[in-house]
Amino acid sequence: MIHLRPLVLSEFTATSCIGKGVAATLASLAAQRSGLKHCDFETVKIDTHIGEVAGVDAQRLPENLGVFDCRNNRLAELAVREDGFADGVASAAAHWGRRRVGVFIGTSTSGIMQTELAYRARDPESGALPRSFEYGTTHNSFSVADYLRRRFGLEGPALAVSSACASSAKVFGTARRMIEAGLIDAAMVGGVDSLCLTTLYGFHSLQLSSLAPCRPFDIARDGISIGEAGAFALLERISDQVRSDSVLLYGVGESSDAYHMSAPHPEGLGAKRAMLAALAAASMEPGDIDYINLHGTGTPSNDRSESQAVTSIFGPTTPCSSTKGATGHTLGAAGALEAVISALSIQNGLMPGGVHTSRIDPTLTAHYIKENRRAPVRRVLSNSFGFGGTNCSLILGRAG
Amino acid sequence: MRLVGYIDGIGLLGPGLNNWLQAAEILRGAKAYLPAPTVLPAPTMLPPAERRRTGRVVKLALTVALEATSSAGVDPAQVPSVFSSSGGDGHICHEICQALALPAREVSPTRFSNSVHNVAAGYWSIATGSMAASNVLCAFDASYIAGLLEAMTQIAVEGHEVLFVAYDTEYPPPLHAKRPIPDALGVAMLMNPDRTPKSVARIEVALTDETADRMQEPNLEALRTAIPAARSLPFLQLLAKGTDGRAILDYLDVSRAAVQVEPCS
């Protein structure tokens, strides 16, 4: 594992069911407010809870990019308008040059809902999909990255990482390598995943959806609540002007489980390997981490294996929690959303307690916190794991 | 930092291209190219229960990945990987969208698990026991170079070997009309930061504004433009010929990639 130079998150923003932009997100975290509600999405009839972002359907894309119109890209557009993020990207493009800024976005289902809708409108004779349906600019995984690079006129390398629920943590690793190799000087990274029928019915078919709002680490936890989010960061090389309260990306660690497509390794060996790799990349010891933002989906198996992995490295005292009780599991956007939450935790000295969890499962030995803690937070480790046994841990921290 | 690496093993499977050795003969002009439907073998490296669940994407990616790692003589369990594909499993996507358009909306749990874009990387990890990192990318028609740049930056920055697998399969009707990929094609390379006794060629990759190379043989040129992973063909042709050269490959609308090839013989 090679130690790489840290990068600065010179801009970041997040939009999920707990708020548009970082101020609203922070306010919800501070109030331990959840954005989950009973599922009333589209025509879906499943007894579960969801985290829906308000106003996605009403969002319009710029006219010249109309071919990208779909719920996922509307959510991306809605999210990049917050916190002056769009201005920050434009400044970076002007400063470094359009060719020197990359776009790396994580998504699991992209705009697949366009295809779901198109399949309801097939020609009764020929079975053909409607003429108006566009695959490449909506459904395809690259669509959201392509939309954003065109919207901002960025001409550097661009791609989507689509490795299920670890997708938008892994984009930080890709950006870091690209910058370190000198191919680019800055990168827009993030994750966008939107509610759709494939994931709502799919997780339901696997019996992984919770009836009640999800309760990570609770003794009665029974699955996930699916949410949606758009979260972004602008990563740049560190300049001399970096402020001591700036948030830096110190480490990225990745691994695979080699175990099962839809179940985590029972002892969390893959998760452990990713966390250790992140610590090594950051040249840090477990004791350097003040708070862990868990993957913490709320399924019995995920929380059990993650708790074992965390305890095996950090012991039973490092405070940790999952913010998915508040935001829902935003799937391919979770890595970026929770990276932004980690950045907010660092800047505001807030360890967000896990909401909806009432009685912590006594067999889970990690130090799960239910109540908010106000304390200096210098370093945060954030976990994201996904189907296919793909794992990614990020370490963020204060510059000074 | 220059993006330099050594290719220690190659795997290839596509329409009328059955493995790298046979395809190399065609690409160097020693044999005629006869287009024929891609024949995907069963992934015998997976346990029977898992094997039955796998679709064409997994069969394709595992076959070329195994060919590349075997010919390089490496233990796949130790090698980080980059998987890049222009789309997921089109057949599974079709089945799910079809089910969701019916009143009952009964999605098969196995199909849903296998619908993730990283399905091939997941099964590769299970089949080889590899716990190494695996990144799974999509850049639509630019997916080949997106994957190559990721692999080359891993080599350059992290200094470890990388298995790079690029693969695409067809969508069935009615999606096929919207995304007309005709058949399956995959190409895999085991790449190293340093020259080894197995090294076939040294390559250096850079972005460029030059125009992409075309294949002279009309059927191979048709293949190059029809399947995103086949955008690699001008590069593969240099490797097959075993000569020094430079291939310009399609990437994004605003840029191409130049691959400088020097054989290691």
Interface residues (C-beta under 8 A of the other chain):
Chain A: M1 I2 L4 R99 S108 I112 T115 E116 A118 Y119 R120 R122 S126 G127 A128 L129 F133 E134 Y135 G136 N140 S141 F142 S143 A145 D146 E155 P157 A158 L159 A160 V161 S162 S163 A164 K170 G173 T174 R177 M178 E180 A181 G182 L183 L197 T198 Y201 G202 F203 H204 S205 L206 Q207 E254 S255 S256 D257 A258 Y259 H260 M261 S262 L269 G270 R273 A277 G386 F387 G388 G389 T390
Chain B: M1 L3 A77 S86 G87 G88 C93 I96 C97 Q98 L100 A101 R105 E106 V107 S108 P109 F112 S113 N114 S115 V116 H117 N118 V119 A121 G122 Y123 S125 I126 T128 G129 S130 M131 A132 A133 S134 N135 V136 L137 C138 A139 F140 A142 S143 A146 L149 E150 M152 T153 Q154 A156 V157 E158 G159 P173 P174 L175 A177 K178 R179 L207 L252 V254 S255
